[in-house]
Amino acid sequence: MTKLNESFNADGTKGSPLLPDHIKNFLIDIDGTICEDVPNEEPERMLTAQLIPEALEFINKWYDEGHFICFFTSRLESHRKITEEWLKRNNFKYHNILFGKPRGGNYHWIDDRNVRATKFMGKFSDFIEVEKKIQVFKS
């Protein structure tokens, strides 16, 4: 695992550690992002879900580059065994899985750390930089 750097709050007290700038914490959804969209109500399909093209290649490349790969899914904790089996069967490299993400989309992430949201549009590719409008707290 990559070494975390110390950080300090504005008042000089120690803050939560930070990753080096060149390392990313990838939080990656599973259903509809790395495999076909399978609802929690049909767990029997989770083990045979079809892989999204290029998902494996890109995610394993990021892992090999030293980035942190965490799958963040709306699947339930009771789906852990079949989810891990599917990931292993498909040769995904990852560090962690978080289950129980709220369902329904329209996520609004509030954090004191830098957050970059990337909406998956059905195809993996290299990242490009674009300017978009975002919502921020009124100052």
C-alpha positions in Angstrom: 0.0 0.0 0.0 1.2 3.5 -0.8 2.6 5.5 2.1 0.2 8.3 3.3 1.6 11.8 3.8 1.0 13.8 7.0 -1.4 16.8 6.7 -2.1 19.7 9.0 -5.3 21.7 9.7 -5.3 25.5 9.3 -4.6 25.9 13.1 -1.5 23.6 12.9 -3.1 20.5 14.4 -2.5 17.2 12.7 -5.2 16.3 10.2 -6.1 13.0 8.4 -3.3 11.7 6.2 -3.3 12.2 2.4 -2.3 10.1 -0.5 0.5 11.5 -2.8 -1.0 13.6 -5.6 -0.2 11.0 -8.3 -2.1 8.2 -6.5 -5.9 8.0 -6.7 -8.5 6.3 -4.5 -10.8 4.7 -7.1 -14.4 4.0 -5.8 -15.9 1.9 -8.5 -19.4 0.7 -8.8 -20.0 -2.9 -9.9 -23.4 -3.3 -11.6 -23.7 -1.4 -14.8 -20.1 -0.3 -14.5 -17.8 -3.3 -14.6 -20.5 -5.8 -15.4 -24.1 -5.8 -16.7 -26.6 -4.2 -14.4 -28.0 -6.9 -12.0 -30.6 -5.9 -9.4 -30.2 -7.1 -5.8 -33.5 -8.9 -6.2 -31.9 -11.3 -8.7 -28.7 -12.5 -7.0 -28.6 -15.7 -9.0 -27.5 -13.5 -12.0 -24.6 -12.0 -10.2 -22.3 -15.0 -10.7 -22.8 -15.1 -14.4 -23.0 -11.3 -15.1 -21.3 -10.3 -18.4 -18.2 -8.2 -18.1 -18.2 -4.6 -19.5 -15.6 -4.3 -22.2 -12.2 -2.9 -21.1 -13.3 -2.8 -17.4 -10.8 -5.5 -16.4 -7.9 -3.9 -18.5 -8.3 -0.4 -17.0 -9.0 -1.4 -13.4 -6.0 -3.8 -13.3 -3.8 -1.2 -15.0 -4.7 1.3 -12.3 -4.1 -1.3 -9.6 -0.7 -2.1 -11.1 0.2 1.7 -11.2 -0.3 1.8 -7.4 -3.8 3.3 -7.2 -6.2 2.1 -4.6 -9.1 0.1 -6.0 -12.3 -0.1 -3.9 -15.5 -1.4 -5.3 -18.4 0.5 -3.8 -21.7 -1.3 -4.6 -25.4 -1.3 -3.7 -25.2 -5.0 -3.4 -25.9 -6.3 0.1 -23.4 -7.8 2.5 -25.2 -11.1 1.9 -23.9 -10.9 -1.7 -20.3 -10.7 -0.7 -19.4 -14.4 -1.4 -20.8 -14.4 -4.9 -19.4 -10.9 -5.7 -15.9 -11.9 -4.6 -16.2 -15.2 -6.5 -17.2 -13.3 -9.7 -14.3 -10.8 -9.3 -11.8 -13.6 -8.7 -13.2 -15.6 -11.7 -12.8 -12.6 -13.9 -9.3 -11.8 -12.5 -10.0 -8.3 -11.1 -7.3 -6.9 -8.8 -8.7 -4.8 -6.0 -8.0 -3.8 -2.4 -11.5 -3.6 -0.8 -15.3 -3.8 -1.4 -17.8 -1.7 0.4 -21.4 -3.0 0.3 -24.7 -1.2 1.0 -24.2 1.9 -1.2 -27.6 3.7 -1.3 -29.7 2.7 -4.3 -31.2 5.0 -6.8 -28.3 7.2 -8.0 -28.3 11.0 -7.9 -25.4 10.9 -5.5 -24.1 14.0 -3.9 -20.8 13.4 -2.1 -19.8 15.9 0.6 -16.2 15.6 1.8 -13.3 17.7 3.1 -11.0 16.0 0.6 -10.7 16.5 -3.1 -13.4 14.5 -4.9 -13.6 13.9 -8.6 -16.8 12.3 -9.9 -16.7 10.4 -13.1 -20.0 9.2 -14.6 -19.6 5.9 -16.4 -21.2 6.1 -19.8 -20.7 2.5 -20.9 -17.1 2.6 -22.1 -13.8 2.6 -20.3 -11.1 4.9 -21.8 -8.3 7.2 -20.7 -9.3 10.2 -18.6 -9.4 13.7 -20.2 -9.9 17.0 -18.5 -13.0 19.1 -19.3 -14.6 22.0 -17.6 -18.1 21.4 -16.1 -20.4 23.3 -13.8 -20.5 21.8 -10.3 -22.4 22.6 -7.1 -20.4 24.0 -4.2 -21.3 25.4 -0.8 -22.1 29.1 -0.8 -19.3 31.0 0.8 
